[in-house]
């Protein structure tokens, strides 16, 4: 609407919409040399519903488990460090996570562990479901996105607990919780 108002005010600005569009980088040009796109750019380029967000998040959890087996360090998870290829396969880069994705213990200078990554993953899922980080820790997802199942909102809340011992300690705990919920639904 703002652009339409600009168009109507002065005909010299008719091309503002095109200029603004050209300032952004198209999703295809945001791919790495090996054809991967960061989760950040993936989230910017498309809106995902809770079901598809959860599917992608589960792939990230499983990819992270595989990376742990190969010796990946804890405390380095953010949308910029998660890479997705054209087949939705997940890999991880060495990108340094922004402060918003770092666990409270890592911010205090303590050694991160798997629960630190669980915290980061919870923040990422919150952002995937709501499209923003506003309200993290103070607002429930279902208040922003009413289509989100309450159990998924509860899961995110448990992931992002400030006290390390109050959140899931390992990815396997999250996966087991999801399996239990899945069996209960059937």
C-alpha positions in Angstrom: 0.0 0.0 0.0 2.9 2.4 0.8 4.3 1.8 -2.7 0.9 2.5 -4.3 0.8 5.8 -2.3 4.2 6.7 -3.6 3.1 5.8 -7.2 0.1 8.1 -6.9 2.0 11.1 -5.3 4.7 11.5 -8.0 5.0 9.8 -11.4 8.8 10.1 -11.2 8.6 7.4 -8.5 6.7 4.8 -10.6 9.7 2.5 -10.6 10.2 2.5 -6.8 8.6 -1.0 -6.5 11.0 -2.4 -9.1 14.0 -0.7 -7.6 13.2 -2.0 -4.1 12.7 -5.5 -5.5 16.0 -5.3 -7.3 17.8 -4.3 -4.1 16.9 -7.7 -2.6 18.8 -10.8 -3.7 16.7 -13.5 -5.3 16.6 -16.8 -3.3 18.4 -18.6 -6.1 21.4 -16.3 -5.9 21.6 -16.9 -2.1 22.8 -20.5 -2.6 26.3 -21.6 -1.7 28.6 -22.9 -4.4 27.4 -26.4 -3.8 23.7 -25.4 -4.2 22.7 -25.1 -0.6 20.7 -22.3 1.0 20.9 -21.2 4.6 17.9 -21.8 6.8 17.7 -18.0 7.3 17.3 -17.5 3.5 14.9 -20.5 3.3 12.7 -18.8 5.9 12.8 -15.5 4.1 11.9 -17.0 0.8 8.8 -18.9 1.8 6.2 -19.2 4.5 5.8 -22.6 6.1 2.9 -23.9 8.1 3.4 -25.6 11.5 3.4 -29.1 9.9 6.1 -28.3 7.4 8.1 -26.3 9.9 8.1 -29.3 12.2 9.1 -31.7 9.4 12.0 -29.4 8.5 12.9 -29.0 12.2 13.0 -32.8 12.6 15.4 -33.1 9.7 17.6 -30.5 11.4 17.5 -32.5 14.7 18.5 -35.7 12.9 21.2 -33.9 10.9 22.6 -32.5 14.1 22.7 -35.9 15.7 24.7 -37.1 12.7 27.0 -34.1 13.0 27.6 -34.9 16.7 28.7 -38.4 15.8 31.3 -36.7 13.5 32.5 -34.5 16.3 30.6 -31.2 15.7 31.1 -28.7 18.5 28.1 -27.6 20.7 26.8 -24.1 20.8 27.1 -23.1 17.1 23.5 -23.5 15.9 21.6 -20.7 14.2 19.6 -20.2 11.0 22.9 -19.0 9.3 24.7 -22.2 10.2 22.1 -24.6 8.9 22.3 -25.3 5.2 19.6 -27.0 3.1 20.1 -28.5 -0.3 17.5 -28.9 -3.1 16.4 -32.3 -1.6 16.0 -30.7 1.9 19.1 -32.5 3.2 20.6 -30.7 6.1 24.3 -29.8 6.8 26.0 -27.3 9.0 28.5 -24.5 8.4 30.8 -22.9 10.8 28.8 -19.6 10.9 29.0 -17.9 14.3 25.5 -17.8 15.8 24.0 -14.4 16.6 23.4 -13.6 20.2 19.7 -14.3 20.0 20.3 -18.0 19.3 23.0 -18.5 22.0 21.9 -20.3 25.2 22.0 -18.4 28.5 24.9 -20.5 29.7 27.0 -19.8 26.6 26.3 -16.1 27.0 27.6 -16.3 30.5 30.8 -17.9 29.2 30.1 -21.5 30.4 30.9 -24.4 28.2 27.9 -25.3 25.9 26.5 -28.8 25.8 23.8 -30.5 23.8 21.1 -28.8 25.9 22.6 -25.5 24.7 21.9 -26.6 21.1 18.4 -27.6 22.2 17.9 -24.0 23.3 19.1 -22.7 20.0 16.9 -25.1 18.1 13.9 -24.0 20.2 14.6 -20.4 19.3 14.9 -21.4 15.6 11.6 -23.3 15.7 9.9 -20.3 17.4 11.1 -18.1 14.5 10.0 -20.7 11.9 6.5 -20.8 13.3 6.0 -17.1 14.0 8.3 -15.5 11.4 9.9 -13.3 14.1 11.9 -13.5 17.3 9.8 -10.8 19.0 8.1 -12.3 22.0 10.5 -15.2 22.5 10.3 -16.2 26.1 7.4 -13.9 26.9 4.7 -14.8 24.3 3.4 -18.2 23.4 3.4 -19.2 19.8 -0.3 -20.0 19.8 -1.0 -16.4 20.7 0.8 -15.3 17.5 -0.1 -18.3 15.2 -3.3 -19.8 16.4 -3.0 -22.8 14.0 0.0 -24.1 16.0 -0.9 -27.2 18.0 -0.6 -26.6 21.8 1.8 -29.6 22.2 4.2 -28.0 19.7 4.0 -24.7 21.6 4.7 -26.6 24.8 7.7 -28.3 23.2 9.2 -25.0 22.1 8.7 -23.5 25.6 10.5 -26.5 27.1 13.4 -26.1 24.6 13.9 -22.4 25.4 13.8 -22.6 29.2 16.5 -20.3 30.6 17.7 -22.8 33.2 19.7 -25.5 31.6 18.2 -28.3 33.7 14.6 -27.3 32.9 14.9 -27.9 29.2 15.4 -31.0 27.1 18.9 -32.2 27.7 19.4 -34.1 24.5 17.9 -34.3 21.0 16.8 -37.9 21.7 14.5 -36.6 24.4 12.7 -34.4 21.9 12.4 -37.1 19.3 11.1 -39.6 21.9 8.5 -37.0 23.0 7.4 -36.5 19.4 7.1 -40.3 18.9 5.0 -40.6 22.1 2.7 -37.8 20.9 2.5 -39.4 17.5 1.5 -42.8 19.0 -1.1 -41.1 21.2 -2.7 -39.4 18.2 -3.1 -42.7 16.4 
